[in-house]
Amino acid sequence: MHKAYGTTLAAVMASAALLTAGCGQGLLSGDPGSGEKKNEPIVLGMLIPQSGSEAAIGPYMSNAAQLAVDEINAKGGVLGRTLELKTADDACDPQTAAAGANKLVTEGIRVSIGGYCSGATLPTLPIFAKAGIPMIIPAANSQELVDQKLKNVFLINGTGTQQAAAAASWMAKDGATKVALMHDNTSYSKDIAVRTQTLLDEPGGPETAILEAVTPKESDYSANITKVLAKKPDYVYWTGYFQEGGLIARQLRQAGYKGKIMVGDGSVSPKLIEIAGPEAATGLYATMTQTPDTLKGAENWIADYKKKFGTDPGPYSNQAYDAVRLAAEAVTKADGTDGQKVISALEAIDGFSMFSGPLKFTPEHTLSTGGFQILVVKDGKFALQDDLQ
């Protein structure tokens, strides 16, 4: 998922390249497997939001990753070695993320399995690439990540392109005629909104009433909402994060909006329902990849998570769990932690079983199938929406 910050981001990426300039002569020139002692743990690194507005997501991801590590170690580890998880805070902030990535590199990680906000994940790409570290990204999904065309980067969440297609398809199926698209002008959010606009405006489908950008971290979006409601939409699709999404949903209803509201995957959190309030949140739709609540046959896994951590798993728990399992599979197939060999092993994956289904990467290192589904808020939580009859 998925924030980016314009010129600040460009500056951070430039500084990231300078910070890692001494690590090798080119991208992926490093060999993280060299000099390893075979009795040492294989260290996995996870950048997640541990502070800032998205901090609620961090524990869901790190707990699930630790659960996978513990399960694998209980069965003998990988190639006779234990796995070890090291985490660092990215705060969904490019500068914090770049510092955290460099910290993980110095701590000797062999595979990166983190990445929630795209804007914070983006500047870490050259850092991990320079160090020769494969990246399995469980949540961040901006098309910008794919557009870097880095060989070490693999996404196991659906892309913005796939999410936009799911959103446009659902709204057309649900009878939308005029759709207001609202985003926060960040890489992730604007990308989904613009791609959805392109799909909606194809002949025969709903039309885009307005493409409205808001400023994140504000408390009053009445000016934006007034502009949106003036266009008389029957659907509003917010593509940013839960903090703003909850406020926008609540303020839309307070302003008298009676139409339907949908949010993107960055807003799928119990916090959105809490911020919006039960009246505004009930009936709200979301485009989202699988969550623990919507996984069929995952009751035992959810029980194991709850037994270990004393709380239910949340959004991106299952993707983080699978990222560890996929890293272990690739290291096993590569017969070691050499970055190039692990990347080749990931590219050759065909049918590896994950919560989202059998895995096979496209040539761009994205999922062959997007896996997006439609959720709806019922009884105070996000649940899987039944198909319209």
C-alpha positions in Angstrom: 0.0 0.0 0.0 1.0 2.9 -0.6 1.9 6.5 -0.1 4.3 8.6 -2.2 5.4 12.2 -1.7 6.4 13.8 -5.1 9.7 15.8 -5.0 10.5 14.6 -1.5 10.3 11.0 -2.7 12.7 11.8 -5.6 15.2 13.4 -3.2 15.0 10.4 -0.9 15.6 8.0 -3.7 18.6 9.9 -4.9 20.0 9.9 -1.4 19.3 6.2 -1.0 21.4 5.6 -4.1 24.2 7.6 -2.6 24.0 5.8 0.7 24.4 2.5 -1.0 27.0 3.5 -3.6 29.8 1.7 -1.8 27.9 -1.6 -1.7 28.7 -2.6 -5.3 29.3 -1.6 -8.8 25.7 -1.9 -10.0 22.2 -3.0 -9.1 22.2 -6.6 -7.8 26.0 -6.7 -7.8 26.0 -7.8 -4.1 26.2 -11.4 -3.0 24.5 -11.6 0.3 25.3 -15.3 0.5 29.1 -14.9 0.5 30.9 -15.3 3.8 27.9 -16.8 5.5 28.4 -19.5 8.1 26.1 -22.4 7.5 25.2 -22.7 11.2 24.0 -19.1 11.3 20.3 -18.1 11.1 18.9 -17.0 7.7 17.8 -13.4 8.5 14.6 -12.0 6.9 14.0 -8.3 7.1 10.6 -6.6 7.3 9.9 -2.9 6.9 6.5 -2.0 8.3 4.8 1.0 9.9 5.5 0.9 13.6 4.8 4.6 14.1 2.7 7.3 12.3 -0.9 7.2 11.1 -0.7 3.7 9.7 1.0 2.1 12.7 -2.0 -0.1 13.5 -1.2 -2.3 10.4 2.4 -3.0 11.5 1.7 -5.6 14.2 -0.7 -7.6 12.0 2.1 -8.0 9.5 5.0 -8.7 11.9 3.0 -11.1 14.1 2.0 -13.1 11.1 5.5 -13.2 9.7 6.8 -14.4 13.1 4.2 -17.1 13.2 5.5 -18.4 9.9 9.1 -18.2 11.0 8.3 -20.2 14.2 6.3 -22.8 12.3 9.2 -23.3 9.8 11.8 -23.5 12.5 9.7 -26.0 14.4 9.9 -28.3 11.4 13.7 -28.0 11.1 14.2 -24.6 9.5 15.5 -24.1 5.9 18.4 -26.1 4.7 19.1 -27.1 8.3 19.3 -23.4 9.4 16.8 -21.5 11.5 15.0 -18.4 10.2 15.2 -15.1 12.1 13.0 -12.1 11.6 14.3 -8.5 12.0 11.9 -5.6 11.7 12.3 -1.9 11.2 10.0 1.1 11.2 9.2 2.8 7.9 6.4 5.0 9.4 4.9 5.1 5.9 7.5 7.8 5.3 10.2 7.8 2.5 13.1 9.1 4.7 12.3 6.8 7.6 11.9 3.9 5.3 15.3 4.5 3.6 17.0 4.7 7.0 15.2 1.5 8.0 16.3 -0.3 4.9 19.9 0.6 5.4 19.7 -0.6 9.0 18.3 -4.0 7.8 21.1 -4.3 5.2 23.8 -3.7 7.9 22.0 -6.3 10.1 22.6 -8.9 7.4 19.2 -9.7 6.1 19.0 -12.1 3.1 15.5 -11.5 1.9 13.2 -8.5 2.4 9.6 -9.4 3.1 8.2 -6.0 4.0 6.5 -3.1 2.4 3.1 -1.6 3.2 3.0 2.0 1.9 4.1 2.2 -1.7 5.6 5.7 -1.2 7.7 4.4 1.7 8.6 1.2 -0.1 9.7 2.9 -3.4 12.9 4.5 -2.0 14.0 1.2 -0.5 14.1 -0.6 -3.8 17.6 0.8 -4.9 18.9 0.1 -1.4 18.0 -3.6 -1.4 18.9 -3.9 -5.1 22.4 -2.5 -4.6 22.9 -5.0 -1.7 21.7 -7.9 -3.8 18.7 -8.6 -1.6 15.5 -10.1 -3.1 12.3 -8.3 -2.1 9.0 -10.1 -1.6 6.5 -7.2 -1.1 3.3 -8.4 0.7 1.2 -5.2 0.6 2.5 -2.2 -1.3 1.2 -2.3 -4.8 1.6 0.9 -6.7 2.3 0.5 -10.4 5.4 2.7 -9.7 7.0 -0.2 -7.9 6.6 -2.3 -11.0 7.7 0.4 -13.4 11.2 0.5 -11.8 11.8 -2.8 -13.6 14.1 -4.1 -10.9 14.9 -7.8 -11.1 14.9 -8.3 -7.3 11.3 -7.0 -6.7 8.3 -9.3 -6.5 4.8 -8.3 -5.5 2.4 -10.7 -3.9 -0.5 -8.3 -3.6 -2.6 -7.3 -6.6 -1.5 -4.2 -8.5 -3.2 -0.8 -8.8 -4.2 -1.9 -12.4 -5.9 -5.0 -11.1 -7.6 -3.1 -8.2 -8.9 -0.4 -10.6 -10.4 -3.2 -12.9 -12.1 -4.8 -9.9 -13.6 -1.4 -8.8 -14.8 -0.4 -12.2 -16.3 -3.8 -12.8 -18.2 -3.8 -9.5 -19.6 -0.3 -9.8 -20.9 -1.1 -13.3 -22.4 -4.3 -12.1 -24.0 -2.4 -9.1 -25.7 0.0 -11.4 -23.5 3.1 -11.0 -24.1 5.9 -13.4 -21.9 8.8 -12.1 -18.9 8.1 -10.0 -16.8 10.6 -7.9 -13.2 9.5 -7.5 -11.4 10.8 -4.5 -7.6 10.4 -3.8 -4.9 11.9 -1.7 -2.5 12.7 -4.5 0.0 10.1 -3.5 1.4 7.4 -5.8 -0.7 4.6 -4.7 -4.0 6.5 -4.3 -3.8 8.6 -7.4 -2.7 5.7 -9.5 -5.8 3.7 -8.6 -8.1 6.7 -9.1 -6.8 7.6 -12.5 -6.8 4.0 -13.8 -10.4 3.6 -12.5 -11.3 6.8 -14.3 -10.0 5.5 -17.6 -12.0 2.3 -17.2 -15.2 4.0 -16.2 -15.1 6.4 -19.1 -15.1 3.6 -21.7 -18.3 3.6 -23.9 -21.3 2.0 -22.3 -20.2 2.2 -18.7 -20.6 4.7 -15.8 -19.1 8.1 -16.2 -16.6 9.8 -13.9 -18.4 12.8 -12.3 -15.2 14.3 -10.8 -11.6 13.3 -9.9 -11.0 15.1 -6.6 -7.7 15.3 -4.7 -7.6 15.9 -1.0 -4.8 16.9 1.4 -3.9 14.0 3.8 -4.0 14.4 7.5 -6.6 17.1 7.6 -9.7 16.9 9.8 -12.2 18.8 7.7 -12.9 17.7 4.1 -16.1 19.7 3.7 -14.7 21.8 0.8 -13.8 18.7 -1.1 -17.2 17.1 -0.3 -19.1 20.2 -1.5 -17.3 20.0 -4.8 -18.1 16.3 -5.1 -21.7 16.5 -4.2 -22.2 19.4 -6.7 -21.7 16.8 -9.4 -24.5 14.6 -8.0 -22.7 11.2 -8.0 -24.4 8.0 -7.1 -21.1 6.4 -6.1 -18.0 7.8 -4.4 -14.8 5.8 -4.5 -12.0 6.8 -2.1 -8.7 5.3 -3.0 -6.5 6.5 0.0 -6.0 5.4 3.6 -8.4 4.6 6.5 -7.7 7.8 8.5 -9.0 10.1 5.8 -11.4 7.5 4.5 -13.3 7.3 7.8 -13.6 11.1 8.0 -14.7 11.4 4.4 -17.4 8.7 4.8 -18.7 10.3 7.9 -18.6 13.8 6.4 -20.3 12.7 3.2 -23.2 11.3 5.2 -23.4 14.4 7.4 -23.6 16.5 4.2 -26.7 14.5 3.2 -25.1 12.2 0.6 -27.4 9.2 0.1 -25.5 7.3 -2.6 -23.0 4.5 -2.2 -19.4 4.7 -0.9 -16.5 2.4 -1.8 -12.9 2.5 -0.6 -9.6 1.0 -1.7 -7.5 -1.6 0.1 -5.6 1.1 2.1 -8.8 1.9 3.9 -9.7 -1.7 4.9 -9.1 -1.5 8.6 -11.3 -1.6 11.7 -10.1 1.9 12.3 -12.0 3.2 9.3 -15.3 1.9 10.8 -14.3 3.4 14.2 -13.6 6.8 12.6 -16.6 6.9 10.3 -19.0 5.6 13.0 -21.3 2.7 12.6 -24.1 4.6 10.7 -21.8 6.0 8.0 -19.7 2.8 7.7 -22.5 0.3 7.4 -23.0 -0.7 3.8 -19.7 0.8 2.7 -17.9 -1.3 0.0 -14.2 -1.9 -0.4 -11.9 -3.4 -3.1 -9.5 -5.7 -1.2 -7.4 -8.8 -1.6 -8.1 -11.6 0.9 -8.2 -10.8 4.6 -8.2 -13.3 7.4 -12.0 -12.7 7.8 -12.7 -13.7 4.2 -10.4 -16.7 3.9 -12.3 -19.9 3.5 -10.8 -22.8 5.5 -8.5 -20.6 7.6 -10.1 -21.2 10.9 -7.1 -23.2 12.3 -4.6 -20.6 11.1 -6.6 -17.8 12.7 -6.8 -19.8 15.9 -3.1 -20.4 15.9 -2.4 -16.6 15.4 -4.9 -15.7 18.2 -3.4 -18.3 20.6 0.1 -16.9 20.0 -0.6 -13.2 20.0 -3.8 -12.9 22.0 -5.6 -11.0 19.2 -7.2 -11.6 15.9 -5.1 -11.3 12.7 -5.9 -8.2 10.6 -5.4 -6.8 7.1 -2.2 -8.1 5.4 -1.6 -10.8 8.0 -2.1 -13.6 5.5 0.1 -11.9 2.9 2.9 -11.3 5.4 2.7 -15.0 6.5 2.9 -16.1 2.9 5.8 -13.8 2.2 7.9 -15.7 4.8 6.8 -19.1 3.4 7.7 -18.0 -0.1 11.1 -16.7 1.0 11.8 -20.1 2.6 10.7 -21.9 -0.5 12.9 -19.8 -2.8 16.0 -20.2 -0.5 15.4 -23.9 -0.5 15.1 -24.1 -4.3 18.2 -21.9 -4.6 20.1 -24.1 -2.1 21.3 -21.1 -0.3 20.9 -17.3 0.1 22.8 -16.1 -2.9 20.6 -13.2 -4.1 20.8 -14.0 -7.8 19.9 -17.6 -7.2 17.0 -16.8 -4.9 15.7 -14.4 -7.6 15.9 -17.1 -10.2 14.1 -19.5 -7.9 11.3 -16.9 -7.4 10.9 -16.4 -11.1 10.6 -20.2 -11.6 7.9 -20.6 -8.9 4.9 -22.3 -10.5 1.9 -23.3 -8.4 3.3 -22.6 -4.9 0.3 -22.8 -2.5 -0.6 -19.5 -0.8 -3.7 -18.1 0.8 -4.5 -16.3 -2.5 -4.1 -19.5 -4.5 -1.4 -21.2 -6.5 1.4 -18.7 -7.2 3.0 -17.9 -10.6 4.6 -14.6 -11.3 4.2 -12.6 -14.5 7.4 -11.5 -16.3 7.0 -8.2 -14.4 7.1 -10.1 -11.1 3.4 -9.4 -10.3 0.7 -11.9 -9.5 -0.7 -13.7 -12.6 -4.2 -13.1 -11.1 -5.1 -10.0 -9.1 -7.2 -11.7 -6.4 -9.3 -8.6 -5.6 -12.7 -9.1 -4.1 -15.5 -6.8 -2.9 -16.0 -6.4 0.8 -18.9 -4.6 2.6 -19.2 -3.4 6.1 -21.8 -5.5 8.0 -22.3 -5.7 11.7 -19.3 -3.5 12.4 -16.7 -5.3 10.3 -15.6 -5.8 6.7 -17.2 -9.0 5.2 -17.2 -10.7 1.8 -19.9 -9.2 -0.4 -22.2 -11.8 -1.9 -22.6 -11.5 -5.7 -25.6 -9.4 -6.8 -28.5 -11.5 -7.9 
